[in-house]
Amino acid sequence: MEAITINYKGYLITTDKTLMKVDDVHSWISEESYWAKGIPFEIFKKSFDHSFCAGALFGDKQIAFARLLTDYAVFGYLADVYVEEEHRGKGISKKMLEIIFGLDWVRGLRNIKLGTRDAHGLYEQYGFTDCKHPERMMELNRQDIYKPLTPEGEPAI
């Protein structure tokens, strides 16, 4: 699969993982995100390596990221989408999503899911809706999995 790299309003937006700054992405995800705060580098790196990724760089710093967990045939799960605060409002997330959702193989996926706390309006622009049958959906959620544990094995606060 050939990588896509474009210049957009002074940003380099790419699907080429060799151009991405995985340390920058991990720092943001582990320190700023509400969904994976504290994720160890090794775990994040494995998820990065096994996903289709898009990112935006400004100079030599990674300032935005998105990844699609997928089997490249029927299913995808969009995750870890962010743009650093000082770069928001410039269309960067929209351009990354436009690239991802414009790929022939992504347009052929039967089902793409995502979870979001506050960006419903963004994702609705790409056709996302509430789950048609939420009563059929289940999850195994280990929200505190990255929190340090006490000697008794309980999450430390």
Summary of the structure (lengths in Angstrom):
residues: 157
radius of gyration: 16.3
end to end distance: 43.7
largest distance: 51.6
contacts: 403
relative contact order: 0.15
helix: 31%
strand: 25%
